[in-house]
Amino acid sequence: MTTATVMEPAPPAAAANGRRAEKEILLHSREYTAENVGRSWAYTLSTFAILAGLVTAAVMLPEWWMRLPFSVLAGLTSVRAFCLFHDFQHGAILRQSKPAEFLFFVFGEFILTPPSVWRETHNYHHQHTAKLVGSHIGSYPMLTPAMYAAATPMQRFMYRVVRSPLNMLLAIFTVVGIGMCLKPFLRAPAKHWGGLLSLVLVTSLGVWSGMNSHLDAYLFGWFIPMAVAASSGAYLFYAQHNYPGVQVADRSSWTFSGAAIDSSSYMKMGFFMNWMTANIGFHHVHHLNATIPFYRLPEAMAGIPELQHPGVTTWSPRDIVAALKLKLWDPEKHEMVGYPH
């Protein structure tokens, strides 16, 4: 009597770098997408309550030197609120909630980030980040030394402007005011009417404040917090995809999981900044699966082996300078480099 040979199932395909197949990694990430709705609401409502308290203090305190610290803290808390807005747009928290949709719509209009514009540009960014050609929408543009040399003087100048620290410092005007409101509205008025609404809303608020001798309240209650939030967010977004060791691929070799694991950073932060940024420093985890709630990103990083050796950056001056020096992708060296001398 003969016995049949039992065939063992073939192991899952692995990439040349030893990782599991992309499909398996993505399936694993779905384990962390389950939301605790009560927890999401608790984080959302407490964040907006804290933000309201800080803005009230920044507006009501009698002396400017008392107001300023609360104004800056309001700006940092606005970054957290924006990250919750960002998670909602991805469907990571408070999915299909009409009250949350209304809350985040109003918030988006006040911070010069209309939801329709953010969804359009940011969803494109997730699908095309770290591609050598086509990743500029919703992100910082990227050229090779050869492409930079072939560009016109005006194109090189504009490229330098967009990737400059000054652009990030003035992000309230350039990145959000022009980039998120004015240009999208002019391009598609019917679709992005929220861009015009946002500009009219914050401008009218400023004019009304000035006409009623409340310009200082506008300055400390909206402008300074918004300037802090926009500049912090602009650099944070830059460092998440422009850091030493980042990889860029052409369209033929680009993969979704590779763009998350090899081209999105993990920004190490302490408890304070992790709270202020709602764990967005776990950016490589977020790019692998944008529907993971922000409070589960650390759990997902700990549970998915491929996410445990990311490119790391921090808020230290040394790391900021190192990131800002990266301007062009050199396909021969397989690394980001500075401008040619």
Backbone hydrogen bonds, N-H to C=O, Kabsch-Sander energy under -0.5 kcal/mol:
donor,donor_aa,acceptor,acceptor_aa,energy
6,V,4,A,-0.5
7,M,5,T,-0.6
8,E,6,V,-0.5
15,A,19,R,-2.2
18,G,15,A,-2.1
21,A,13,A,-1.3
25,I,21,A,-2.0
26,L,22,E,-2.6
27,L,23,K,-2.3
28,H,24,E,-2.2
29,S,25,I,-1.9
30,R,26,L,-0.9
30,R,27,L,-0.6
31,E,28,H,-1.5
32,Y,29,S,-1.7
33,T,30,R,-1.5
37,V,35,E,-0.8
40,S,36,N,-2.4
41,W,37,V,-2.6
42,A,38,G,-2.3
43,Y,39,R,-2.4
44,T,40,S,-2.3
45,L,41,W,-3.1
46,S,42,A,-2.0
47,T,43,Y,-1.9
48,F,44,T,-2.2
49,A,45,L,-2.0
50,I,46,S,-2.4
51,L,47,T,-2.5
52,A,48,F,-2.3
53,G,49,A,-2.1
54,L,50,I,-2.4
55,V,51,L,-2.5
56,T,52,A,-2.3
57,A,53,G,-2.1
58,A,54,L,-2.4
59,V,55,V,-1.7
60,M,56,T,-2.6
61,L,57,A,-2.0
66,M,63,E,-0.8
67,R,63,E,-1.9
68,L,64,W,-2.7
70,F,66,M,-0.7
71,S,67,R,-2.2
72,V,68,L,-2.5
73,L,69,P,-2.4
74,A,70,F,-2.1
75,G,71,S,-1.7
76,L,72,V,-2.2
77,T,73,L,-2.5
78,S,74,A,-1.8
79,V,75,G,-1.1
80,R,76,L,-1.4
81,A,77,T,-2.5
82,F,78,S,-2.7
83,C,79,V,-2.2
84,L,80,R,-1.9
85,F,81,A,-2.4
86,H,82,F,-2.9
87,D,83,C,-2.1
88,F,84,L,-2.5
89,Q,85,F,-2.2
90,H,86,H,-1.4
91,G,87,D,-0.5
91,G,88,F,-1.3
92,A,87,D,-2.8
93,I,87,D,-0.6
97,S,94,L,-1.8
98,K,96,Q,-0.6
101,E,97,S,-2.1
102,F,98,K,-2.3
103,L,99,P,-2.5
104,F,100,A,-2.8
105,F,101,E,-1.7
106,V,102,F,-2.4
107,F,103,L,-2.3
108,G,104,F,-2.5
109,E,105,F,-2.1
110,F,106,V,-1.8
111,I,107,F,-1.5
112,L,109,E,-1.0
113,T,108,G,-3.2
117,V,114,P,-0.5
118,W,114,P,-2.3
119,R,115,P,-2.7
120,E,116,S,-1.7
121,T,117,V,-2.5
122,H,118,W,-2.9
123,N,119,R,-2.1
124,Y,120,E,-1.2
125,H,121,T,-2.0
126,H,122,H,-2.0
127,Q,123,N,-1.4
128,H,124,Y,-1.2
128,H,125,H,-0.6
129,T,125,H,-1.8
131,K,128,H,-1.6
132,L,249,A,-2.7
135,S,131,K,-0.5
139,S,136,H,-1.7
143,L,327,K,-0.5
148,Y,144,T,-2.7
149,A,145,P,-2.3
150,A,146,A,-1.7
151,A,147,M,-0.8
151,A,148,Y,-0.6
156,R,152,T,-2.6
157,F,153,P,-2.3
158,M,154,M,-2.5
159,Y,155,Q,-2.1
160,R,156,R,-2.2
161,V,157,F,-2.3
162,V,158,M,-2.6
163,R,159,Y,-1.8
164,S,161,V,-1.3
168,M,164,S,-1.2
169,L,165,P,-2.6
170,L,166,L,-2.3
171,A,168,M,-1.4
173,F,170,L,-1.9
174,T,170,L,-2.4
176,V,171,A,-2.5
177,G,171,A,-0.6
177,G,172,I,-0.8
178,I,173,F,-1.8
179,G,174,T,-2.0
180,M,176,V,-1.1
181,C,176,V,-0.9
182,L,177,G,-2.0
183,K,178,I,-2.7
185,F,181,C,-1.8
186,L,182,L,-2.4
187,R,183,K,-2.1
188,A,184,P,-2.5
192,H,188,A,-3.0
195,G,192,H,-1.7
196,L,192,H,-0.6
197,L,193,W,-2.3
198,S,194,G,-2.4
199,L,195,G,-1.9
200,V,196,L,-2.8
201,L,197,L,-2.7
202,V,198,S,-2.3
203,T,199,L,-2.0
204,S,200,V,-2.6
205,L,201,L,-2.0
206,G,202,V,-1.8
207,V,203,T,-2.6
208,W,204,S,-2.9
209,S,205,L,-2.1
210,G,206,G,-2.2
211,M,207,V,-2.5
212,N,208,W,-1.4
213,S,210,G,-1.1
214,H,209,S,-4.0
215,L,209,S,-0.5
218,Y,214,H,-1.8
219,L,215,L,-2.4
220,F,216,D,-2.6
221,G,217,A,-2.4
222,W,218,Y,-2.0
223,F,218,Y,-2.5
224,I,219,L,-2.9
226,M,222,W,-2.6
227,A,223,F,-2.7
228,V,224,I,-2.6
229,A,225,P,-2.6
230,A,226,M,-2.8
231,S,227,A,-2.3
232,S,228,V,-2.4
233,G,229,A,-2.6
234,A,230,A,-2.4
235,Y,231,S,-2.1
236,L,232,S,-2.6
237,F,233,G,-2.6
238,Y,234,A,-1.7
239,A,235,Y,-3.1
240,Q,236,L,-1.3
241,H,238,Y,-1.7
242,N,238,Y,-1.0
246,V,243,Y,-2.3
247,Q,262,D,-1.4
249,A,130,A,-2.7
253,S,250,D,-1.0
254,W,250,D,-1.2
259,A,255,T,-2.1
260,A,256,F,-1.2
261,I,257,S,-2.9
262,D,258,G,-2.7
263,S,258,G,-0.6
264,S,260,A,-0.7
265,S,240,Q,-2.0
266,Y,311,G,-2.9
267,M,265,S,-0.6
267,M,281,G,-2.3
268,K,266,Y,-0.8
268,K,313,T,-2.2
274,N,270,G,-2.4
275,W,271,F,-2.3
276,M,272,F,-2.4
277,T,273,M,-1.9
278,A,275,W,-1.1
279,N,274,N,-2.2
280,I,277,T,-1.8
282,F,279,N,-2.0
283,H,265,S,-0.6
283,H,281,G,-1.7
284,H,265,S,-0.9
286,H,282,F,-1.9
287,H,283,H,-2.5
288,L,284,H,-1.2
289,N,285,V,-1.7
292,I,289,N,-1.4
296,R,293,P,-2.4
297,L,294,F,-0.9
300,A,296,R,-2.3
301,M,297,L,-2.3
302,A,298,P,-2.1
303,G,299,E,-1.4
304,I,300,A,-1.7
307,L,304,I,-1.9
308,Q,305,P,-1.6
313,T,266,Y,-1.7
320,I,316,S,-2.4
321,V,317,P,-2.6
322,A,318,R,-2.1
323,A,319,D,-2.2
324,L,320,I,-2.5
325,K,321,V,-1.3
326,L,323,A,-1.4
327,K,325,K,-0.6
327,K,337,V,-2.9
328,L,337,V,-2.8
329,W,143,L,-2.3
330,D,328,L,-0.6
330,D,335,E,-2.6
334,H,330,D,-1.7
335,E,330,D,-1.3
337,V,328,L,-3.3
